[in-house]
Amino acid sequence: MASPTQIELITERVERLLVRYQEQQRTNALLSEQLTLLTHERDSLKSRLSAARARVDALLERLPGNATTPKGEA
């Protein structure tokens, strides 16, 4: 069996590099999709947190003895 020529070695290496490139492209696409989903989830959670804070603040304002009085008049 003859040893592979320089061109054959380069061809094999290029083919391996192409396979790795395609794998990286798929991985990148999956990571981009995951990033988009997580960004939407984060934004939704931030919105829910803001709404919950507003509700808690409204409830705190309704507590007795929590009337807003200017400083020094209490």
KAFEN-V181783 format. One record per run of one state. SS is the DSSP state (H for helix, E for strand, L for the rest). FROM is the first residue (numbers start at 1). TO is the last residue. Records with the same first field share a line. If there is no record, write none. Layout:
SS->FROM-TO, FROM-TO
This chain:
L->1-5, 63-74
H->6-62
